[in-house]
Amino acid sequence: MTELRCSLLVIGGGPGGYICASRAARLGVDTILVEGRRVGGTCLNVGCIPSKALIHAAELYHDAVRQAGEGMQGISVSAPSLDFGQTQDWKQGVVDRLCSGVDGLLEKSGVKTLTGWARFRDGKTVEVEGETGPVIVRAENIVIATGSRPVELPGLPFGGRILDSTGALALEEPPKRLAVIGAGYIGLELGTAFAKLGSEVTMIEAADAILPQYDEKLTRRVRRQLDALGIALKLETKVTGWDELDGKLTLESGETSDTLEADRVLVTVGRQPAVDGLGLGELSLRRQGEFVEIDDRCQTSMRGVYAIGDVTPGLMLAHRAMAQGEIVADVVAGEPNAWDRACVPAVCFTDPEIVSVGLLPSEAEGARVSEFSFRANGRALTLDRAEGFVRLVARESDHVILGVQAVGPGVSELVSGFALAIEAGLRAEDVAGTIHAHPTLSEAFQESALAVASMANHG
């Protein structure tokens, strides 16, 4: 059996894992990365990137359909057609280019890569089962970066007509009738995209609202767009059965039962740490349920064993995993670093987009809250997408910015500026006193800050 030794072994080649490995190697740490499939992880291969590509293509097609109908801004076209195979090829091309970039980064950084599935023997030893047989890796430090996997519902195992997000992104054609179970961000993003591609979409949510982590003012515009797209929304409804042969879901809402026919069923009820088969039972790790507990340096309860990303408690977001990967690389290389971030931005690529950084108004008692509507923003009006607003949450005593939320066109591109304001401890006066280019959507951020500092110019 082949045996390798290294200073750092990273298990998992997703955003957190490959960032950790490449950074550590460039800092002079002898590093090995183990990945069972393709580098890039869920986000790059079957998650964030392909889903956003599909969302973009769906938006283009939806606009073409509108232009062929009532027209848009005086533009009319003949009836558009959809070659979904070409759409999928383009989407996969985006993924392939990014994966090749990650491969190149790892090679350039000097990271040794093993393809296979890792299992702990002890806190310093891992056995990797690959195509050419098992390999033993002995490492001074090990990082668990295996990500997460979709949660299955009882009675609806993935397979056949039952899809997880990966299966939905791999469909050869948009289904005629698509049922989406779960109205969180993944369900809403994909459900909206398929509706724009021509599917008849029904969304089923057990809670009494979509995106329950956000307040109704943020989600109201998304609800309105679901209606405009003809998406049926069934809230406070549970799925209690599935007939694969007939393609029928059994639904319960209060005392009422009903059935729903569907060609495909997309289940998006959450994700859980992907640690099956990893052999964590061989280690003495403190856990929070299925998650691995870590400190501010991402170290577990065992010295030399670290964990980052979706296997740890917190937001399951690629950029959080990347930030944690940087920390571990620095710590292992002997550089000072620890988690001291004030906020982690969150983005929902719904229609319209929703972003949130820092505290919501309900989480900041006594705070000053201001909003500026995109209906008074020149750029939003020229885009013909004036639904939404930017909201600023500031401490009453000194106007330090505690949180920023926005809903509207392209607000995902504004969110890093919102996060920077919070990380830097800026006051509303700092943002209000910064000249924002005109005409841009970012002016709404300045206007919301002006409303706190003095008065909005266009409010």
C-alpha positions, -999 to 999 in steps of 0.1 A, spaced: 0 0 0 13 34 -10 21 58 19 24 96 17 33 122 43 26 159 44 22 189 67 -14 195 57 -41 173 43 -73 189 30 -102 165 26 -126 181 0 -119 203 -30 -148 227 -28 -144 265 -25 -131 262 11 -109 232 5 -91 244 -26 -86 279 -12 -71 265 19 -48 241 0 -36 266 -25 -30 293 0 -12 270 24 11 256 -4 20 292 -15 29 299 22 54 270 20 33 243 36 36 208 21 0 202 11 -21 173 -3 -57 178 -14 -81 148 -16 -113 151 -37 -136 122 -47 -151 139 -77 -141 170 -95 -124 200 -78 -147 229 -72 -172 211 -50 -210 214 -50 -208 252 -56 -188 252 -88 -200 219 -103 -237 214 -94 -247 244 -73 -239 282 -73 -223 285 -107 -246 263 -130 -277 275 -112 -268 311 -118 -260 303 -155 -294 287 -158 -311 316 -141 -294 340 -166 -304 319 -196 -340 317 -183 -342 354 -180 -330 359 -216 -356 335 -229 -384 350 -207 -375 385 -221 -376 371 -256 -410 356 -250 -423 390 -237 -408 408 -267 -426 383 -290 -458 391 -272 -467 425 -259 -431 438 -266 -407 455 -243 -396 491 -245 -408 492 -281 -389 461 -291 -408 433 -308 -394 400 -322 -407 369 -339 -415 339 -318 -384 327 -299 -374 291 -297 -355 273 -269 -328 247 -276 -323 235 -240 -295 212 -251 -275 242 -262 -284 260 -230 -271 231 -210 -239 229 -231 -232 266 -225 -239 262 -188 -215 232 -186 -189 252 -205 -189 278 -178 -184 251 -152 -156 235 -172 -137 267 -176 -139 274 -139 -129 239 -129 -99 240 -152 -90 273 -135 -91 256 -101 -69 227 -114 -44 252 -127 -44 272 -94 -37 240 -74 -9 229 -98 6 264 -99 5 265 -61 23 232 -57 -6 213 -42 -5 175 -46 -40 162 -56 -54 128 -49 -86 116 -65 -105 93 -41 -126 90 -10 -109 96 24 -116 79 57 -100 86 90 -79 59 107 -70 83 135 -64 121 140 -32 120 119 -39 92 94 -63 90 65 -69 62 41 -78 73 6 -96 48 -16 -89 57 -53 -92 41 -87 -57 26 -84 -61 13 -49 -58 26 -13 -33 52 -3 -23 60 33 -17 97 41 -1 107 73 -4 144 80 6 168 108 -27 188 102 -59 177 86 -88 198 74 -124 185 70 -139 204 41 -164 178 27 -193 202 23 -230 193 25 -256 172 6 -294 177 1 -318 165 27 -342 137 15 -378 137 26 -393 104 40 -411 86 12 -395 107 -15 -360 93 -20 -340 109 -48 -343 91 -81 -368 87 -109 -390 117 -110 -377 129 -76 -349 154 -80 -324 172 -58 -309 205 -71 -282 185 -90 -307 165 -108 -328 195 -117 -297 213 -132 -290 182 -153 -324 178 -169 -324 174 -207 -356 195 -211 -376 217 -188 -405 196 -174 -440 204 -184 -452 203 -147 -427 209 -119 -435 206 -82 -409 223 -59 -410 213 -23 -395 240 -1 -397 277 -7 -362 286 5 -336 303 -17 -327 271 -37 -363 262 -44 -373 298 -54 -342 303 -76 -347 271 -96 -385 272 -96 -385 307 -110 -359 298 -136 -380 268 -149 -411 289 -149 -394 314 -172 -383 284 -194 -420 274 -198 -426 249 -170 -459 249 -150 -445 253 -115 -461 247 -82 -442 256 -50 -451 238 -17 -439 252 16 -447 239 51 -442 273 67 -466 302 64 -441 323 42 -414 320 16 -378 327 28 -389 327 64 -355 341 75 -364 374 60 -392 399 68 -422 403 47 -411 437 33 -381 420 16 -400 390 3 -431 409 -9 -417 417 -43 -406 381 -49 -442 369 -40 -455 394 -65 -432 381 -92 -442 345 -85 -478 355 -92 -468 373 -124 -450 342 -137 -480 320 -129 -463 300 -102 -488 284 -78 -477 288 -42 -491 265 -16 -481 277 19 -487 258 52 -488 227 31 -471 194 37 -463 165 13 -475 133 28 -472 109 -1 -460 102 -36 -471 78 -63 -442 74 -87 -463 54 -112 -490 80 -116 -468 110 -108 -490 123 -80 -481 140 -47 -505 139 -17 -507 172 0 -522 182 34 -530 217 45 -548 219 78 -577 195 76 -577 194 38 -560 167 16 -554 171 -21 -533 156 -49 -510 173 -73 -498 158 -106 -462 165 -115 -438 153 -142 -408 161 -119 -406 169 -82 -377 190 -70 -370 186 -32 -352 216 -16 -359 214 21 -323 219 33 -288 205 33 -268 186 59 -231 179 64 -216 154 40 -196 133 65 -209 98 58 -181 73 53 -155 98 66 -149 77 97 -155 106 122 -162 79 148 -125 72 149 -120 108 163 -130 125 195 -147 155 181 -172 177 198 -204 179 177 -235 201 175 -258 175 161 -244 166 127 -220 196 127 -184 197 139 -177 223 166 -147 246 159 -131 276 176 -122 310 160 -92 294 143 -115 266 128 -98 240 150 -119 212 163 -116 197 198 -86 176 185 -53 193 181 -43 194 144 -77 186 131 -96 215 115 -131 219 99 -144 245 75 -176 252 55 -208 234 56 -197 207 81 -194 234 108 -223 254 125 -232 285 106 -244 297 72 -239 272 45 -223 296 20 -193 292 -2 -178 325 7 -179 317 44 -160 284 36 -134 304 16 -128 328 45 -124 299 69 -100 282 44 -78 313 44 -77 312 82 -66 276 85 -39 280 58 -25 309 77 -27 292 111 -10 260 98 17 282 82 24 300 115 7 332 105 -17 350 128 -53 348 118 -87 341 134 -124 345 127 -132 381 135 -157 390 107 -185 413 117 -208 399 90 -213 373 63 -233 386 33 -262 365 21 -277 366 -14 -309 351 -29 -308 351 -67 -346 353 -68 -365 377 -90 -359 403 -78 -327 395 -60 -326 398 -22 -294 406 -1 -288 409 36 -257 418 56 -256 423 93 -286 428 115 -322 429 104 -344 457 120 -360 430 142 -326 420 155 -314 456 163 -338 469 190 -340 507 190 -320 511 159 -326 538 133 -340 523 101 -342 540 67 -353 529 33 -349 543 -2 -370 530 -30 -357 521 -64 -387 539 -78 -368 571 -72 -335 558 -87 -327 568 -122 -308 536 -131 -335 513 -119 -360 531 -140 -338 529 -171 -336 492 -165 -374 491 -162 -369 472 -129 -378 498 -103 -393 473 -78 -375 472 -45 -354 493 -21 -322 496 0 -327 496 37 -301 507 63 -301 497 99 -280 521 121 -274 524 158 -294 553 171 -267 568 193 -239 572 168 -253 560 134 -229 532 131 -242 509 104 -254 475 119 -271 460 88 -281 466 52 -307 448 32 -319 453 -3 -343 438 -28 -342 447 -65 -325 443 -98 -288 433 -95 -285 441 -58 -262 411 -55 -235 433 -70 -240 459 -43 -237 435 -13 -199 436 -10 -201 474 -5 -227 469 22 -205 443 39 -174 466 37 -193 494 54 -201 471 83 -167 455 86 -151 490 86 -174 503 113 -187 531 91 -214 555 102 -243 566 80 -225 599 76 -195 582 60 -216 566 33 -237 597 29 -206 618 24 -191 595 -2 -199 605 -38 -218 577 -56 -217 577 -94 -248 587 -112 -269 570 -126 -262 538 -107 -282 515 -84 -256 522 -56 -271 557 -52 -299 541 -33 -274 531 -6 -262 567 -3 -297 580 -2 -307 556 26 -276 568 45 -285 604 39 -319 598 54 -302 589 87 -274 615 85 -296 644 75 -321 640 47 -324 620 15 -319 641 -16 -346 624 -36 -367 611 -7 
